[in-house]
Amino acid sequence: MNGLDSWEARWAPYSEADYAAVLAAIRPDDVVLDIGAGDLRLARRMAQIARQVIAWEIRPELLAAQRGERGAESDQRLRPVCTDARNEPVPPGVTVAVLLMRHCTHYALYVAKLRTAGCQRLVTNARWGMGVEVIDLGLGLPFDSIDVGWYACRRCGAVGWAGEDAAAVNAAALENITDVEGCPACSVNGER
Ligand SMILES: C[S@@+](CC[C@H](N)C(=O)[O-])C[C@H]1O[C@@H](n2cnc3c(N)ncnc32)[C@H](O)[C@@H]1O
């Protein structure tokens, strides 16, 4: 698919543990934007909890296969849209976005659009490419404020280790991850 990494364009479901972590982060008053919703299996479950779920999926065949299955009351709160999430404006009122896409190469673009629309939380496995985390979409700490330790960039999604002073490494530095803004990779990733 045009401009998408071949892994990114691929549909695959995630584990029940991943879905449980997402569902635990969804509140009854949420308007959820599911970015890359696949066959809607998670979006349907989120619609049983949230006020509304808008589900964006680029591959029409995944959504077409679901058409006959609508019927539950929660399905009325689910709005599937076949679209490219890179080009679609985030609708006003979205309170939380879900981005289950371990190979996402457009994290920075999605965060910029979500912030512009006033969305407050992002539930994702895209930053670490591992388990699910909930990211506060407010500004992270300036990257330069870390002396030494792990960081994860809210703006561009890069993760890594900051600082080179081995003498400054202690238990707290090893255990903590600081959410930052403006990391060394931002100028590269921020343009994607
Ligand atoms: C790994 S699958 C996860 C599906 C679903 N979130 C789940 O957990 O069951 C990622 C999905 O994102 C979709 N996708 C990737 N890039 C997209 C884009 N730019 N716009 C809309 N959907 C996209 C893919 O087609 C794929 O179905």
The ligand as an SDF file (V2000), in Angstrom:
LIG
                    3D

 27 29  0  0  0  0  0  0  0  0999 V2000
   -1.6550   -5.1710   13.2570 C   0  0  0  0  0  0  0  0  0  0  0  0
   -3.2460   -4.8080   12.6130 S   0  0  0  0  0  0  0  0  0  0  0  0
   -4.1810   -4.5750   14.1100 C   0  0  0  0  0  0  0  0  0  0  0  0
   -5.6820   -4.6020   13.8970 C   0  0  0  0  0  0  0  0  0  0  0  0
   -6.5110   -4.2960   15.1260 C   0  0  0  0  0  0  0  0  0  0  0  0
   -6.1280   -3.0150   15.7280 N   0  0  0  0  0  0  0  0  0  0  0  0
   -6.4390   -5.4180   16.1220 C   0  0  0  0  0  0  0  0  0  0  0  0
   -5.6990   -5.2870   17.0980 O   0  0  0  0  0  0  0  0  0  0  0  0
   -7.1160   -6.4470   15.9430 O   0  0  0  0  0  0  0  0  0  0  0  0
   -3.0190   -3.1570   11.9760 C   0  0  0  0  0  0  0  0  0  0  0  0
   -4.1210   -2.6800   11.0520 C   0  0  0  0  0  0  0  0  0  0  0  0
   -3.8820   -1.3150   10.7190 O   0  0  0  0  0  0  0  0  0  0  0  0
   -4.2780   -1.0800    9.3820 C   0  0  0  0  0  0  0  0  0  0  0  0
   -3.6060    0.1300    8.9150 N   0  0  0  0  0  0  0  0  0  0  0  0
   -2.2720    0.3330    8.7560 C   0  0  0  0  0  0  0  0  0  0  0  0
   -2.0310    1.5820    8.3110 N   0  0  0  0  0  0  0  0  0  0  0  0
   -3.2290    2.1910    8.1880 C   0  0  0  0  0  0  0  0  0  0  0  0
   -3.6360    3.4950    7.7700 C   0  0  0  0  0  0  0  0  0  0  0  0
   -2.7400    4.4180    7.3500 N   0  0  0  0  0  0  0  0  0  0  0  0
   -4.9490    3.7960    7.8000 N   0  0  0  0  0  0  0  0  0  0  0  0
   -5.8690    2.8950    8.2080 C   0  0  0  0  0  0  0  0  0  0  0  0
   -5.5530    1.6320    8.5940 N   0  0  0  0  0  0  0  0  0  0  0  0
   -4.2460    1.2790    8.5930 C   0  0  0  0  0  0  0  0  0  0  0  0
   -3.8490   -2.3670    8.6650 C   0  0  0  0  0  0  0  0  0  0  0  0
   -4.5520   -2.5410    7.4560 O   0  0  0  0  0  0  0  0  0  0  0  0
   -4.1860   -3.4390    9.7270 C   0  0  0  0  0  0  0  0  0  0  0  0
   -5.4990   -3.9280    9.5480 O   0  0  0  0  0  0  0  0  0  0  0  0
  1  2  1  0
  2  3  1  0
  2 10  1  0
  3  4  1  0
  4  5  1  0
  5  6  1  0
  5  7  1  0
  7  8  2  0
  7  9  1  0
 10 11  1  0
 11 12  1  0
 11 26  1  0
 12 13  1  0
 13 14  1  0
 13 24  1  0
 14 15  1  0
 14 23  1  0
 15 16  2  0
 16 17  1  0
 17 18  1  0
 17 23  2  0
 18 19  1  0
 18 20  2  0
 20 21  1  0
 21 22  2  0
 22 23  1  0
 24 25  1  0
 24 26  1  0
 26 27  1  0
M  CHG  2   2   1   9  -1
M  END
$$$$
